[in-house]
Amino acid sequence: MIHVTVPAVKRVNPVPGLRVHRSLRPDEARHPARMPPRTRIEETVLDLAQAARTFDVAFGWLCQACGSRRTTPDRLLAAMYLRAKLRWRDSLREALGDIDDGAHSMLEFRYVRDVERPHGLPRARRQARVTRGQAALA
């Protein structure tokens, strides 16, 4: 299935294998240089988070995008503020802060949210680099 985004005022006849999405802000969502034209990674990640059935799945999309270094929590947060509606906005904003602090999985996020903060534990070192000999391990 190919997904295509068009301005909200445009009408497109149905085409087999093509899924049309309408956007009120296609120019902001479009990557400024990539060809063929496509949406920015941050827009795609937020679209996937919006369509997710659960918060855990939405959080997973944010983790995957940041963990693979395709984007950053700051860029996702900036894109988030441009949207009028976003499911789980407050929770995703908080989660982006935790991702920025090194929580790169649902398990790490739940530890921070449900154990470390409520019990006043010292902040753990997450994603710490360890060097043995000349090889660095992440």
Secondary structure, 3 states (H helix, E strand, C coil): CEEEEEECCCCCCCCCCEEEEEECCHHHHECCCCCCCCECHHHHHHHHHHHCCCHHHHHHHHHHHHHCCCCCHHHHHHHHHCCCCCCCHHHHHHHHHHHHCCCCCHHHHHHHHHHHCCCCCCCCCCCCCEEECCEEEC
